Each structure stands twice: as C-alpha cells, then as structure tokens.
Amino acid sequence: MFDLFRSRDKAVRYLLGGLLGLVALSMVITLIPGYGSASRSPDEVVAQVGGEKITVRQVQLQLQNMMRNKSVPPEMVSMYLPQLIDQMISENALAYQAGRMGFQVSDAEAGNAIRSMLTQLFPDGNFNKAVYERFLSEQGLTVPEFEENIRKNLLVLKLRNLALEGVVVSPKEVAQEYNRRNDKIKLDYVVFDPAKLKEQMKVTPAEEMEYFTKNRDKFKLNEKRSFDLLLADQTKLAATITIPDAELRRDYDTAKDKFRTPERVHVRHILISTTGKSPEEAKKLEAKAADILKQVKGGADFAELAKKNSEDPGSAAKGGDLGWVVRGQMVKPFEEACFTLKPKEISNLVKTEYGFHIVQVLEKEDARLKPFEEVKDQIANEKKRQMVGERMQNAVDQAHAALLKNPAQVDQIAQQFGLELIKVANHGPGESLPELGTNSAVDTAIAALKVHDVTDVFQIGTDKMAVAELTGIQPVRNGEFNEVEPQVKAAVIDERMGLATQQRNVKLNYELKTAGTDLKAIAKKYDMELKSTDEFTRDGAAEGIGPATYVEEAFNKNVGDMVGPFQVEGKTFYAKVTGKTTADPAKFQAARGDLLLQLKKKKANERKELFEDGLVTELVKEGKIKKYPEAIQNLTQRARS
C-alpha cells in the first residue's frame, strides 16, 4: 500500500496533485444542493454497482452543478445525461474494484483529504466539529454521507495510481518530444480564395429555371406543423397581482430574522503568496510585501498595485476587491484585521497560511434589522413568485384537461384560464415563433404528435409553461420555383464555383511544376498576394493560415521545398519552406523534467481509459453492474423539459 499524501518524489507528487484536484472537483459537485422532482422520487435508482446505488438525486446534483458552471448548455442536457450516468457508473466501478483488491482508506488518510479540501474549516489547524457539521448541513449533506464520498474517491485515486507506477518513458521519447515541440519553420505562401470568383458570377433567371427543371427533386420543403399554443407567462401573470401592505407587514413581522444582517465589511487586499515556498523564499516575499505596503501608505493607488502585484486570482483583476464579507468566511488573522480596521484604514502586513496580505476596509456596516420599507419590495416579489407558480401550474393543468376533452374550444379554454393563445401555421423545426423566437422546447413537444393530439404540460425557459394542440401537418414535398428560387440560385453558383475552383487549381499545380518554386512569379501572374509567416512550432500557428497542424508535413521538408496544396476553410494554399530552426539542445535539460512528467501523464491517461473501459465491461458480464433503462429514460425526459 502506498501513502498518497506523503510521497516525496517530485513527479509522483505532481501527478497525484492533478488527480487529487479531480477528486476535489468531484467533492465540490457532491456538495452542491440538488433539486427535487415533482414526478420522480429522488431515491429512485438509475444504476447499481455491487451493492452501491446511484440515485436520481445523485445524478441531479452533478447535472445541476454542471449547468450552473455552464459546462453543459441547457439544450444539451438530455443528450449529455446518459453519458453522465455512465461516468458515475465508471467511478463507482473503480471504487468497487479497489475494495475487491484489498485497498483501504485509513481514518488518517480521510482526515488529511478533508483538511486539504476544506481548509477554511480548520483555521490554525484546529478542528471544530460543530462548524464542520453545520457547514455540511448547509450543503444538504450529513457527516457520514460526506465522509463516505471522501473514502470512495480516495479508493478510486489509489486504483488509478496503479496506472502511474508502471509508466515508463525512455530518454529517446523525451528528446523526440522536446524536438517536436521546439523545432520551428517559416513559410512563404499564396492562397486561392474561391469566394473572389463567386463575387464575379452572375446567374440569369433563365439559367435558374433550367437548373430547377432538371433538378426538381433536390429542392424539397420540409414537413411543416400547425398548432395552437396555450401559454402562461410568469412575468405577465405577476404584473396582475397586487398584495396589500398589511399582508406584507404581517409576513415581515413573523419572519424578522430573515432580514437581519450580521456585521460586515467591504474590503480589498493585496496578497503576496508564500504557498509552497521555503522559509528563505518567504523572507524575501515578506520584504516585497513590506515595500508594497510602504507604497500604499505613501499614497500610491491601491487598486493599481493590487492588479500588478496581488497573487489572489479571484480579486487581483478587480483591484483586490473582495466585496462584502462577514465573520466566519475568512481565516482568523485576516478576519481580525478586517473587523479591527476603520473605514479607509490600511493594515500593516497580515500573515496567514496563504502568505502576506495588505488589507484596506472600504466600508463597514454594523449588524442590524432591515426596516420594513427597505425589504417591502423583496417580500412582495417573493410572495408573488409563490402565488404565480401555483397559479401557473393550476391554470395550465386545468387547460390541459379541458383541451383533451374539447380540443375544438381552444379559444374559450384560453380565455377561461387566463392563458395567452398563439396560433402557429406551417412551422418548421428551428424557425422563429411569435413572442418566443426559436424554441427547442416547443419543437420537441410537437414533434411526434398526430393531428388533434395534445402535448403534456411543458416548461419554456424558466418563466413560462405551455400546452399545445396540433392542428395540421403539411408533409414533405417538392418546392415550387418561386418558393425555392434563392436555393436554386445558390446551387447554380456552387456548381459553377466547384468547376471554376477545380480548373484554377489545375492551372496552379501545372505552373508550380513548370515554374519550379517561384511563388512570387505565380502570385503576380494570377493576381495573388505573396505572404510570409513568422517562425512557428508544431504546437503554434502559421500566421495567415491557422494552426500548425494544417502544415504538419512542412516540418519534415527542407528549406526550398514546396508544401501543399492544402485546404483551409475552403481556401487553397500553396506554400514553400523558407526557414528552419532546430530545437536548442542547450535548453533541453531545463525542460526535461516537465516533459517527462507530461509524457508520463499522457501514457497514464491512455492506460487508465483502457483499464476503466475493460473493468466496466467485465463487471457487467459478472452481473455486478446493473442499469435501469426506464428510470434513466424518465430522468432524461424530465431533464429535457
């Protein structure tokens, strides 16, 4: 068994640091409070690995966090969700296999991991059980649930670490990678852009008609659907609601604790970080911080000094501004400085586990109860949101039931339940809708309906609900000339463009063979501009062309050799190598360590993927992994709406 937290080998520590970062990220995900489902139990099981269940709630937690971080666009949620479940199955499979192989996580290892992830709960290294429990409770987790997640992720980490132990990278591979990354070339090139020919092309109506007559089947019109949409809009509905002041006052009086604000300060700071530094380095950094403090107290611009010197990535670009903070949010020495200083006062150097801080309090507010007039609108808006949500749901549900019984009475039903009626004729997927613009939720809802079918109630964005009845379908058909004339014209031009481009490229290729590599002469003859790139590496970009991958072959050519022709975004390039600079061997040793580590990580990841895919396949065969398609399908449909 190997110690994950006390390894002294630099490469191993870096590699494990990266993996532990992934574990920390997964912990952040599981700490995000989830959302419930009105129609599915949060404890419903979507998959099972060994005896471990993956529930709807666990999937929703991860999905919600990804949407909050905008790593998954809302319209892609239903497509991504099955992949997310497979990823969670893989993680659980690794933990299960680690247990079968005898891996264990000691209390000390779990404790170290918790301290490294939740440093804010351990000021000065002291553990406060009450603070710890309260923090987890605020995230919707119990202590056993959180610590079980920690242990599971550490098991996964230990098993993945096996992939690193056997990775071997030869000196030759490191040298080859160094050369690959640092060899440089320069190019001269000319480019043929068909778009310039396109601008010169003219097409007559007679030519368009002739092409259309010969190719009618190419110009089909997609299926169109007509439907009536009953819409409930939260904003419009809220505008119709008036709440008496007396009722708002009662809500205020019965919930005053909601409107109490603790003592808080608006602060900014400059951080000179000492994380990972030796004592000798820390002394030099303290001197640097002291010099900056002297400048600040001498009248220098605090914000500018913060932008130039602060090593806090979250606030440096904002001139060190941390916004409003309250007690309990910061490490103890920093907090004491914040709440001791007066407005506009600047601290002396404040030392914390992160380094040396220069702190300035901009504003200060004592704890207080916000008066009724200050929060009146907030109370009214919250109350309206509650009332609107209930009214919207009830109105659309009742309209849905009425529409199922009497689909011909859509006008009366809309009026009866106060819903907006939008009649849509001949609508195609992706086309704009009145008041809604392009809307995938509506397109999805009506896609599989038959005429006179009624959709389920569905959500549109965050503030609208709707139900729709399909009133007609116009099937796919051949378009008439007047309906598709723009497409016909574009098709004629594209056909001519293809022929003209082919002819021009044939001529240019011929010229290069007969004129040698005289790009300048060819550029002049065909009215093209001869251009040159700066030096670039394989991982860089060729100016005017794009990523170096487009001209990968050029790195294996000699100076004076031709490259191409090659296509980039519809343009044809002809290039010549005009310079080569090989990697500097004198700098190899300085780069060797990082290159070795990166190559090891790459090989480890490749091995990890093969191992994990094989493990999941084997556990499925053994019957240790079970998926529940109906539960996954229900969850996917829920996510889609």
GIWO-V441914 format. One record per backbone hydrogen bond with DSSP energy under -1.0 kcal/mol. NH is the residue of the N-H (numbers start at 1). CO is the residue of the C=O. E is the energy in kcal/mol with one decimal. If there is no record, write none. Layout:
nh->NH co->CO e->E
nh->NH co->CO e->E
//
This chain:
nh->13 co->9 e->-2.8
nh->14 co->10 e->-2.4
nh->15 co->11 e->-2.5
nh->16 co->12 e->-3.1
nh->17 co->13 e->-2.1
nh->18 co->14 e->-2.0
nh->19 co->15 e->-2.0
nh->20 co->16 e->-3.2
nh->21 co->17 e->-1.8
nh->22 co->18 e->-1.3
nh->23 co->19 e->-2.0
nh->24 co->20 e->-2.9
nh->25 co->21 e->-2.2
nh->26 co->22 e->-2.2
nh->27 co->23 e->-2.1
nh->28 co->24 e->-2.2
nh->29 co->25 e->-2.2
nh->30 co->26 e->-2.2
nh->31 co->27 e->-1.0
nh->32 co->29 e->-1.4
nh->44 co->41 e->-1.7
nh->46 co->54 e->-2.8
nh->47 co->54 e->-1.3
nh->48 co->626 e->-2.7
nh->49 co->52 e->-2.9
nh->50 co->624 e->-3.4
nh->52 co->49 e->-2.5
nh->54 co->47 e->-2.8
nh->56 co->44 e->-2.4
nh->57 co->42 e->-2.5
nh->59 co->55 e->-1.9
nh->60 co->56 e->-2.6
nh->61 co->57 e->-2.2
nh->62 co->58 e->-1.7
nh->63 co->59 e->-2.5
nh->64 co->60 e->-2.9
nh->65 co->61 e->-1.8
nh->66 co->62 e->-2.0
nh->67 co->63 e->-2.1
nh->68 co->64 e->-2.3
nh->69 co->65 e->-2.0
nh->71 co->66 e->-2.4
nh->76 co->73 e->-2.1
nh->77 co->74 e->-1.3
nh->80 co->76 e->-2.3
nh->81 co->77 e->-2.4
nh->84 co->80 e->-2.1
nh->85 co->81 e->-2.3
nh->86 co->82 e->-2.1
nh->87 co->83 e->-2.2
nh->88 co->84 e->-2.3
nh->89 co->85 e->-2.4
nh->90 co->86 e->-2.3
nh->91 co->87 e->-2.1
nh->92 co->88 e->-2.3
nh->93 co->89 e->-2.5
nh->94 co->90 e->-2.0
nh->95 co->91 e->-1.9
nh->96 co->92 e->-2.5
nh->97 co->93 e->-2.7
nh->98 co->94 e->-2.5
nh->99 co->95 e->-1.9
nh->100 co->96 e->-1.9
nh->101 co->97 e->-1.9
nh->102 co->99 e->-1.2
nh->103 co->98 e->-2.4
nh->110 co->106 e->-2.4
nh->111 co->107 e->-2.6
nh->112 co->108 e->-2.5
nh->113 co->109 e->-2.2
nh->114 co->110 e->-2.4
nh->115 co->111 e->-2.4
nh->116 co->112 e->-2.1
nh->117 co->113 e->-1.6
nh->118 co->114 e->-2.5
nh->121 co->118 e->-2.0
nh->122 co->119 e->-1.8
nh->125 co->122 e->-2.2
nh->126 co->123 e->-2.0
nh->132 co->128 e->-2.4
nh->133 co->129 e->-2.7
nh->134 co->130 e->-2.5
nh->135 co->131 e->-2.6
nh->136 co->132 e->-2.1
nh->137 co->133 e->-2.4
nh->138 co->134 e->-2.2
nh->140 co->137 e->-1.6
nh->141 co->136 e->-2.7
nh->146 co->142 e->-2.4
nh->147 co->143 e->-2.7
nh->148 co->144 e->-2.1
nh->149 co->145 e->-1.8
nh->150 co->146 e->-2.1
nh->151 co->147 e->-2.3
nh->152 co->148 e->-2.4
nh->153 co->149 e->-2.4
nh->154 co->150 e->-2.1
nh->155 co->151 e->-2.1
nh->156 co->152 e->-2.1
nh->157 co->153 e->-2.2
nh->158 co->154 e->-2.4
nh->159 co->155 e->-2.2
nh->160 co->156 e->-2.6
nh->161 co->157 e->-1.8
nh->162 co->159 e->-1.1
nh->163 co->160 e->-1.4
nh->165 co->161 e->-1.3
nh->166 co->162 e->-1.0
nh->167 co->164 e->-1.1
nh->174 co->170 e->-1.8
nh->175 co->171 e->-2.4
nh->176 co->172 e->-2.5
nh->177 co->173 e->-2.2
nh->178 co->174 e->-2.3
nh->179 co->175 e->-2.4
nh->180 co->176 e->-2.7
nh->181 co->177 e->-2.2
nh->182 co->178 e->-1.6
nh->183 co->179 e->-2.3
nh->184 co->581 e->-3.0
nh->185 co->536 e->-1.8
nh->186 co->579 e->-2.2
nh->188 co->576 e->-2.3
nh->189 co->531 e->-2.7
nh->190 co->574 e->-2.3
nh->192 co->572 e->-3.2
nh->196 co->193 e->-1.8
nh->198 co->194 e->-2.1
nh->199 co->195 e->-1.7
nh->201 co->198 e->-1.1
nh->208 co->204 e->-2.1
nh->209 co->205 e->-2.5
nh->210 co->206 e->-2.3
nh->211 co->207 e->-2.1
nh->212 co->208 e->-2.6
nh->213 co->209 e->-2.6
nh->214 co->210 e->-1.6
nh->215 co->211 e->-1.3
nh->218 co->215 e->-1.8
nh->219 co->216 e->-1.9
nh->221 co->477 e->-3.7
nh->224 co->474 e->-2.6
nh->225 co->427 e->-2.6
nh->226 co->472 e->-2.8
nh->227 co->424 e->-2.3
nh->228 co->469 e->-2.5
nh->229 co->422 e->-2.8
nh->230 co->467 e->-3.0
nh->231 co->420 e->-2.9
nh->232 co->465 e->-3.1
nh->234 co->463 e->-3.1
nh->237 co->233 e->-2.5
nh->238 co->234 e->-2.6
nh->239 co->235 e->-1.5
nh->240 co->237 e->-1.2
nh->241 co->238 e->-1.6
nh->248 co->244 e->-1.8
nh->249 co->245 e->-2.9
nh->250 co->246 e->-1.9
nh->251 co->247 e->-1.9
nh->252 co->248 e->-2.1
nh->253 co->249 e->-2.7
nh->254 co->250 e->-1.9
nh->258 co->255 e->-1.5
nh->259 co->256 e->-1.7
nh->260 co->257 e->-1.1
nh->261 co->368 e->-2.8
nh->264 co->365 e->-2.4
nh->265 co->325 e->-2.2
nh->266 co->363 e->-2.4
nh->267 co->323 e->-1.9
nh->268 co->360 e->-2.1
nh->269 co->320 e->-1.9
nh->270 co->358 e->-1.7
nh->272 co->356 e->-2.7
nh->274 co->354 e->-1.8
nh->277 co->274 e->-2.2
nh->282 co->278 e->-2.6
nh->283 co->279 e->-1.7
nh->284 co->280 e->-1.5
nh->285 co->281 e->-2.1
nh->286 co->282 e->-2.1
nh->287 co->283 e->-1.8
nh->288 co->284 e->-1.9
nh->289 co->285 e->-2.5
nh->290 co->286 e->-2.4
nh->291 co->287 e->-1.9
nh->292 co->288 e->-2.0
nh->293 co->289 e->-2.5
nh->294 co->290 e->-2.1
nh->295 co->291 e->-1.8
nh->296 co->292 e->-2.5
nh->297 co->293 e->-2.7
nh->299 co->296 e->-1.7
nh->300 co->295 e->-2.5
nh->305 co->301 e->-2.1
nh->306 co->302 e->-2.4
nh->307 co->303 e->-2.3
nh->308 co->304 e->-1.9
nh->309 co->305 e->-2.4
nh->310 co->306 e->-1.9
nh->311 co->271 e->-2.7
nh->315 co->312 e->-1.3
nh->316 co->312 e->-2.5
nh->318 co->315 e->-1.1
nh->319 co->316 e->-1.8
nh->320 co->315 e->-2.6
nh->322 co->267 e->-2.7
nh->325 co->265 e->-2.7
nh->329 co->326 e->-1.4
nh->335 co->331 e->-2.5
nh->336 co->332 e->-2.7
nh->337 co->333 e->-1.7
nh->338 co->334 e->-2.3
nh->339 co->335 e->-2.3
nh->341 co->337 e->-2.0
nh->344 co->361 e->-3.7
nh->345 co->342 e->-2.2
nh->347 co->359 e->-3.0
nh->350 co->357 e->-2.6
nh->352 co->355 e->-2.7
nh->356 co->272 e->-2.4
nh->357 co->350 e->-2.9
nh->358 co->270 e->-1.8
nh->360 co->268 e->-2.6
nh->361 co->345 e->-1.6
nh->362 co->266 e->-3.5
nh->363 co->266 e->-1.3
nh->365 co->264 e->-2.9
nh->368 co->261 e->-2.0
nh->370 co->259 e->-2.6
nh->375 co->371 e->-1.2
nh->376 co->372 e->-1.2
nh->379 co->375 e->-2.6
nh->380 co->376 e->-2.4
nh->381 co->377 e->-2.7
nh->382 co->378 e->-2.2
nh->383 co->379 e->-2.6
nh->384 co->380 e->-2.6
nh->385 co->381 e->-2.3
nh->386 co->382 e->-1.9
nh->387 co->383 e->-2.6
nh->388 co->384 e->-3.6
nh->389 co->385 e->-2.4
nh->390 co->386 e->-1.9
nh->391 co->387 e->-2.7
nh->392 co->388 e->-3.4
nh->393 co->389 e->-2.2
nh->394 co->390 e->-2.6
nh->395 co->391 e->-2.9
nh->396 co->392 e->-2.6
nh->397 co->393 e->-2.5
nh->398 co->394 e->-2.6
nh->399 co->395 e->-2.3
nh->400 co->396 e->-2.5
nh->401 co->397 e->-2.1
nh->402 co->398 e->-2.4
nh->403 co->399 e->-2.6
nh->404 co->400 e->-1.9
nh->405 co->401 e->-1.3
nh->406 co->402 e->-2.8
nh->409 co->406 e->-1.9
nh->413 co->409 e->-2.4
nh->414 co->410 e->-2.4
nh->415 co->411 e->-2.0
nh->416 co->412 e->-2.7
nh->417 co->413 e->-1.9
nh->419 co->414 e->-2.6
nh->420 co->231 e->-2.7
nh->422 co->229 e->-2.7
nh->424 co->227 e->-2.9
nh->427 co->225 e->-2.9
nh->431 co->428 e->-2.2
nh->433 co->437 e->-1.3
nh->437 co->433 e->-2.5
nh->443 co->439 e->-1.9
nh->444 co->440 e->-2.7
nh->445 co->441 e->-2.0
nh->446 co->442 e->-1.9
nh->449 co->446 e->-1.1
nh->452 co->470 e->-3.4
nh->453 co->450 e->-2.5
nh->455 co->468 e->-2.9
nh->458 co->466 e->-2.5
nh->460 co->464 e->-2.8
nh->465 co->232 e->-2.1
nh->466 co->458 e->-2.4
nh->467 co->230 e->-1.7
nh->469 co->228 e->-2.3
nh->470 co->453 e->-2.2
nh->471 co->226 e->-2.5
nh->472 co->226 e->-1.6
nh->474 co->224 e->-3.2
nh->477 co->221 e->-1.7
nh->479 co->219 e->-3.1
nh->483 co->480 e->-1.4
nh->484 co->480 e->-1.4
nh->488 co->484 e->-2.3
nh->489 co->485 e->-2.5
nh->490 co->486 e->-2.1
nh->491 co->487 e->-2.2
nh->492 co->488 e->-2.4
nh->493 co->489 e->-2.3
nh->494 co->490 e->-2.6
nh->495 co->491 e->-2.3
nh->496 co->492 e->-2.2
nh->497 co->493 e->-2.9
nh->498 co->494 e->-2.5
nh->499 co->495 e->-1.7
nh->500 co->496 e->-2.9
nh->501 co->497 e->-3.0
nh->502 co->498 e->-2.1
nh->503 co->499 e->-2.3
nh->504 co->500 e->-2.4
nh->505 co->501 e->-2.6
nh->506 co->502 e->-2.0
nh->507 co->503 e->-2.1
nh->508 co->504 e->-2.5
nh->509 co->505 e->-2.5
nh->510 co->506 e->-2.2
nh->511 co->507 e->-2.6
nh->512 co->508 e->-2.3
nh->513 co->509 e->-1.7
nh->514 co->510 e->-2.2
nh->515 co->511 e->-3.5
nh->518 co->515 e->-1.1
nh->519 co->517 e->-2.0
nh->522 co->518 e->-1.6
nh->523 co->519 e->-2.8
nh->524 co->520 e->-1.9
nh->525 co->521 e->-2.1
nh->526 co->522 e->-2.2
nh->528 co->523 e->-3.3
nh->531 co->189 e->-2.7
nh->533 co->187 e->-2.6
nh->536 co->185 e->-1.7
nh->540 co->537 e->-1.3
nh->542 co->546 e->-3.0
nh->545 co->542 e->-2.6
nh->546 co->542 e->-2.3
nh->548 co->540 e->-2.3
nh->550 co->547 e->-2.0
nh->551 co->548 e->-1.5
nh->552 co->549 e->-1.2
nh->554 co->551 e->-1.6
nh->555 co->552 e->-1.4
nh->556 co->553 e->-1.5
nh->557 co->554 e->-1.5
nh->560 co->577 e->-3.4
nh->561 co->558 e->-2.3
nh->563 co->575 e->-3.4
nh->566 co->573 e->-1.5
nh->568 co->571 e->-2.3
nh->571 co->568 e->-2.0
nh->572 co->192 e->-2.5
nh->573 co->566 e->-2.7
nh->574 co->190 e->-2.5
nh->575 co->563 e->-2.6
nh->576 co->188 e->-2.6
nh->577 co->561 e->-2.6
nh->578 co->186 e->-2.2
nh->579 co->186 e->-1.1
nh->581 co->184 e->-2.9
nh->587 co->584 e->-1.4
nh->588 co->585 e->-1.2
nh->591 co->587 e->-1.2
nh->592 co->588 e->-1.5
nh->595 co->591 e->-2.1
nh->596 co->592 e->-2.7
nh->597 co->593 e->-2.1
nh->598 co->594 e->-2.5
nh->599 co->595 e->-2.6
nh->600 co->596 e->-2.2
nh->601 co->597 e->-2.4
nh->602 co->598 e->-2.2
nh->603 co->599 e->-2.5
nh->604 co->600 e->-2.8
nh->605 co->601 e->-2.5
nh->606 co->602 e->-2.1
nh->607 co->603 e->-2.5
nh->608 co->604 e->-2.9
nh->609 co->605 e->-2.5
nh->610 co->606 e->-1.8
nh->611 co->607 e->-2.6
nh->612 co->608 e->-3.0
nh->613 co->609 e->-2.3
nh->614 co->610 e->-2.1
nh->615 co->611 e->-2.5
nh->616 co->612 e->-2.4
nh->617 co->613 e->-2.0
nh->618 co->614 e->-2.2
nh->619 co->615 e->-2.5
nh->620 co->616 e->-2.0
nh->621 co->617 e->-1.8
nh->622 co->618 e->-1.9
nh->623 co->620 e->-1.1
nh->624 co->619 e->-2.4
nh->625 co->619 e->-1.1
nh->626 co->48 e->-2.6
nh->628 co->46 e->-2.6
nh->632 co->628 e->-2.1
nh->633 co->629 e->-2.9
nh->634 co->630 e->-2.5
nh->635 co->631 e->-2.2
nh->636 co->632 e->-2.4
nh->637 co->633 e->-2.5
nh->638 co->634 e->-2.1
nh->639 co->635 e->-2.4
nh->640 co->636 e->-2.2
nh->641 co->637 e->-1.3
//
